[in-house]
Structures are given as C-alpha cells and as structure tokens.
Amino acid sequence: MADPSSTLSPAAQAVLHAMRRSYDHEPTRRAIAAEILCAAADQVVPEEPLHGGDWRWEIERDARQSSRRQLLAIAAELKAAQ
C-alpha cells in the first residue's frame, strides 16, 4: 500500500514528518498539524480589511495575505487527507 503522505506537498510532508516523531496515529497527526498551521496563520498573518490605507499599505497587505493563504492551503490539504 502506498504511503498516503506521498501525495502531499513538500510543505505538508515536512509538517507531518515533524509530527511523526511524537504521535503514532496518522489521522491524529494530520489533524494536529492542520490546527497548528491554522493557529500560526491566525497569529502571524491575521486577516486584514480589504481597505484602510494607501496603495503601499494595500500592496504589503496583499503580500501578507498571500502568505496566510499559503499556510491555510497546507492546513486544508492535511485536513482533506484524513
């Protein structure tokens, strides 16, 4: 049987690899890893309003929100693979 984590992105695999050192139950590892990423996204790159500053602020906001979307995409990938 193929390793189910082999279909995950390298970033999601890295998170799971770190989790494997501590937990023996694969669905639990994936759930915990996904929640960790969601919490990191909320703490490090919180959602921001779509307006509220000048054009420079909007460009910076867009870059931050892109990072947030990437973290949440990895979390969603882990949740879907459970």
C-alpha positions as CSV (number, residue, x, y, z in Angstrom):
1,M,0.0,0.0,0.0
2,A,1.3,3.4,-0.9
3,D,2.2,6.0,1.8
4,P,-0.8,8.4,1.9
5,S,1.5,11.3,2.7
6,S,3.4,10.8,-0.6
7,T,0.6,12.7,-2.4
8,L,1.0,15.7,-0.1
9,S,3.0,18.8,-1.0
10,P,6.6,19.1,0.3
11,A,5.5,21.6,2.9
12,A,2.7,19.4,4.2
13,Q,5.0,16.4,4.3
14,A,7.5,18.4,6.3
15,V,4.9,19.2,8.9
16,L,3.8,15.6,9.1
17,H,7.4,14.4,9.4
18,A,7.8,16.6,12.4
19,M,4.6,15.2,13.9
20,R,5.6,11.6,13.3
21,R,8.3,12.0,15.9
22,S,5.7,12.4,18.6
23,Y,2.4,10.6,17.6
24,D,1.6,7.1,16.3
25,H,-1.9,7.7,14.9
26,E,-1.8,9.2,11.4
27,P,-5.2,10.9,11.4
28,T,-4.4,12.5,14.8
29,R,-1.1,13.8,13.4
30,R,-2.8,15.3,10.4
31,A,-5.4,17.0,12.5
32,I,-2.9,18.4,14.9
33,A,-0.6,19.6,12.1
34,A,-3.5,21.3,10.4
35,E,-4.6,23.0,13.6
36,I,-1.0,24.2,14.2
37,L,-0.9,25.8,10.8
38,C,-4.2,27.4,11.2
39,A,-3.2,28.8,14.6
40,A,0.1,30.1,13.1
41,A,-1.7,31.8,10.2
42,D,-4.1,33.5,12.7
43,Q,-1.3,34.6,15.0
44,V,1.4,35.5,12.4
45,V,-0.7,36.8,9.5
46,P,-4.2,37.7,10.7
47,E,-6.9,38.6,8.3
48,E,-6.9,42.3,7.4
49,P,-9.6,44.6,6.0
50,L,-9.6,45.0,2.2
51,H,-9.3,48.8,2.5
52,G,-7.9,51.1,5.1
53,G,-4.6,52.5,3.8
54,D,-2.8,53.9,0.9
55,W,-1.6,51.9,-2.1
56,R,1.7,50.9,-0.4
57,W,-0.3,49.5,2.5
58,E,-2.5,47.6,0.1
59,I,0.5,46.0,-1.7
60,E,2.0,45.0,1.7
61,R,-1.3,43.7,2.9
62,D,-1.7,41.6,-0.3
63,A,1.7,40.1,0.2
64,R,0.9,39.2,3.9
65,Q,-2.5,37.7,2.9
66,S,-0.8,35.6,0.2
67,S,1.4,34.1,2.9
68,R,-1.8,33.5,5.0
69,R,-3.5,31.7,2.1
70,Q,-0.5,29.5,1.6
71,L,-0.4,28.4,5.2
72,L,-4.2,27.8,5.2
73,A,-3.9,25.8,1.9
74,I,-1.4,23.4,3.5
75,A,-3.7,23.1,6.5
76,A,-6.7,22.3,4.2
77,E,-4.6,19.8,2.3
78,L,-3.8,18.0,5.6
79,K,-7.5,18.1,6.7
80,A,-8.7,16.7,3.4
81,A,-6.2,13.8,3.5
82,Q,-7.5,12.5,6.8
